[in-house]
Amino acid sequence: MKRIVLMGNPNIGKSVVFSRLTGANVITSNYPGTTVDFSRGRACLNGELVELIDAPGTYSLQPTSRAEEGAVEVLGWADLVINVVDATNLERNLFLTLQLLERKKPMIVALNIWDEAQHSGIQIDLRGLEQRLQVPVVPTVALTGEGIKDLVSRLPEARPGLVAPCSDEERWIEVGRITLEVQKLVHRHPSAWSRLSQATIRPYTGLPIAVLVILLCFWLVRLTGEGLIAYIFGPLFELYRPLIAALSDKLGPGILQEVLIGRLINGEIDYVQSMGALTTGLYVPFAMVLPYIAGFYFTLALLEDSGYLPRLATLSDNLFHKLGMHGYGIVPVFLGLGCNVPGILSTRLLETRKQRFISVTLLGLAVPCTAKTAMIIGVLGPYGARAMVPVFLTLAAVYVAMGLILNRFVKGESPELFLEIPPYRRPSMRMVLKKTWMRVRWFISEAVPFLLLGVLLVNLLYALGVIERLGYAFAPFMEGWLGLPGEAVAVLMVGFLRKDLAVGMLLPLGLTGSQLVVAITVLSLYFPCVATFAVIWKELGIRDTTISTAIMVVTALAVGGSMHFILMR
Amino acid sequence: MGIREGKTLKVVACYPFSGPLVVEVDGREITLGRGIAQRIMVSVG
C-alpha cells in the first residue's frame, strides 16, 4: 500500500488535514507540539487505498527534540510527501519545503491557512510558486475543508524535487529569493487580536491576566462539573437506585451480592462506600469523576484552540527555568491536570533528558489528574476549604521544592525557551466539543475497566483476609509515621490501580479530618497509577523510571510524616 | 525560526530577572530565552 506522509512546521494544521483526508479523529490545537507521536490512518483517495501518516511538526530535518526525531524517521517511510505550508508565514515554512525537495520523494504542497493569509493582506502568486518549486501547490483551509478535494485530485501530479542539496545558508538565501518573487504584502492594520496578544504577553499586564484566566478556568470546570452532577448524573443514579436495590434483595447475602452490590451501609446501598461492581464501580467513574473530566477537557480545549498556552509558557518561563525546565514545561502540567498519561507524552517537546526527567517526575509526583481531584473534592468537601487547601498547597509546594532540588542534582543541560507564539484564533465550538468528547470517550474506555478491576481486587482482598493481615503487619509503621490506621495500606495498594477509587476507599475507615488530609496527600504523591507508570517506563526507560519512582516514594513518606507531626501533634 | 541576517526585529516584551524576550519578526511573535537572545547581533535604529 502506498504511504503518504504529511510533513510541515509545527502548528500549521497538519493534523486537521489528516483528519480531513482520513475521517479519523485526532487531537488538534492552536499551539506548537500537539502531535508528538505520529498517527496513521487509511483513506481511499482517487480510487486507491493508501496509508496516511501524520508526522509531528518540525522546522527542519535536523531534529532538536524527540518529537522532531519522530518526524524525520517517518519521512523515511514515505512514498509520497504532502508538505503542509502555512500561507501566513511562507518564508519560514519554505526552508523545510526546500529540504524536503532535496530528498527527491514525490511531493505536493498544501498551502494551508489560505483564508487567514488573504484576510491579513498576504498575496501569494500560486503559479509562480509552482514554477519555482517544480511541484504542485494547492491552497487549502483545512479547518473548513476548503481545497482538500483539489489537493486529493492533484495528488497524481506529485513529483520528486529537482533541488540539489545545499548548505543551510544557501537554502535561506534561496528561500528569501522565492518569497520576494511570489509574495506581496499589503499593509495591514494591527487588529484587536494582536493588541490583545501584546497585552497578554508583556509581564506586567500578562501576569494579572494569567491569574484571571486560570481562576476563570477553575470556575468553568467547577460550574460544568457540578452542573452535570446536579442535573444529569445525580438524577440518573437516583433512578437507578430502586433497580439495584431490587437486584440486591433478589440476590440475598452471599458472594455474588458482595461483589456486585457490595456491603450495605445501615441497611442501604451507599454508592461511594459499598464497593460493589454495579454500585461504587459505576458511581465513582460516572457520577463523581466523569462530570469534572468533561468540564476540564472542555476548558482545556478552549485554552488550546485559542492559542493562549504558548503565552502562558512565556509568562512562566522564569519560574520553570529555576525548576530545570523552561516555560514549555507548563504544557505537560496542564495536560497532566486532566490525565497524567497525555501529560507525560507531551514532555517529548522538551529537548534534553534532564528536562524530561524533571518534568515527568514532578508530574507523577505532584500534579493530580482530574479523576483524583474530583474525588479529593468529593471526600474532603464536607470538611471545607480548611481541609482541601492544605492538600493542594502541599502538592504545589512539593512541585516547586522538588523542582529546585532536582535542578541541582540531575546532570545535563537545560536549554532555553525558543517558542513560536501563534496568533489568537476564535475556537470553533464544533471542534471544542468534538475534542472534549474524544477525550471523555478515552477516559471511559481506559479508566472504567481499571476501576472495575480495582473494585474486584478490593473485594477479593477483603474476602481472603489479606487486608486484615497486611493492616496488622503495617500498623506500627502506618500509625507511628503517618498517624493512619493499618488498613490504610489497602488504600495505597488500590491506589496503584486507580487513585480516584482509592480516595473513595478512605471514607469507610472513619478517619478524622487531619488524617484524611495526610492520607490523601500521601496517596497523591507516593506512586503514579499503573497507566501512568507504564507510560513513564516507555518514555524514560527502566533506569530513570526506577530513580523517578524512588524519588516519589521517598518524597511521599517524608512529606506525609512531616504533615502528621505538624497537623496531629 | 525566521530570525536571520537582514531581518528587522521588534522587541515586544522583555522579562525581568534575565527572563525571556518576546520579539516580533515578519509579523510573528517568538519567545526566546535570554541566552539565545544575547547571541543575536542587531544594529539598533
Chai-1 contact restraints between the chains, C-beta under 6 A:
chainA,res_idxA,chainB,res_idxB,connection_type,confidence,min_distance_angstrom,max_distance_angstrom,comment,restraint_id
A,R92,B,G2,contact,1.0,0.0,6.0,A-B,restraint_1
A,W172,B,R4,contact,1.0,0.0,6.0,A-B,restraint_2
A,Q198,B,V12,contact,1.0,0.0,6.0,A-B,restraint_3
A,I201,B,A13,contact,1.0,0.0,6.0,A-B,restraint_4
A,I201,B,V22,contact,1.0,0.0,6.0,A-B,restraint_5
A,R202,B,A13,contact,1.0,0.0,6.0,A-B,restraint_6
A,P203,B,Y15,contact,1.0,0.0,6.0,A-B,restraint_7
A,T314,B,T31,contact,1.0,0.0,6.0,A-B,restraint_8
A,D317,B,G19,contact,1.0,0.0,6.0,A-B,restraint_9
A,D317,B,P20,contact,1.0,0.0,6.0,A-B,restraint_10
A,N318,B,F17,contact,1.0,0.0,6.0,A-B,restraint_11
A,N318,B,G19,contact,1.0,0.0,6.0,A-B,restraint_12
A,E416,B,G33,contact,1.0,0.0,6.0,A-B,restraint_13
A,E416,B,G35,contact,1.0,0.0,6.0,A-B,restraint_14
A,E416,B,I36,contact,1.0,0.0,6.0,A-B,restraint_15
A,L417,B,P20,contact,1.0,0.0,6.0,A-B,restraint_16
A,L417,B,T31,contact,1.0,0.0,6.0,A-B,restraint_17
A,L417,B,G33,contact,1.0,0.0,6.0,A-B,restraint_18
A,F418,B,L32,contact,1.0,0.0,6.0,A-B,restraint_19
A,F418,B,I36,contact,1.0,0.0,6.0,A-B,restraint_20
A,L419,B,T31,contact,1.0,0.0,6.0,A-B,restraint_21
A,E420,B,I30,contact,1.0,0.0,6.0,A-B,restraint_22
A,I421,B,E29,contact,1.0,0.0,6.0,A-B,restraint_23
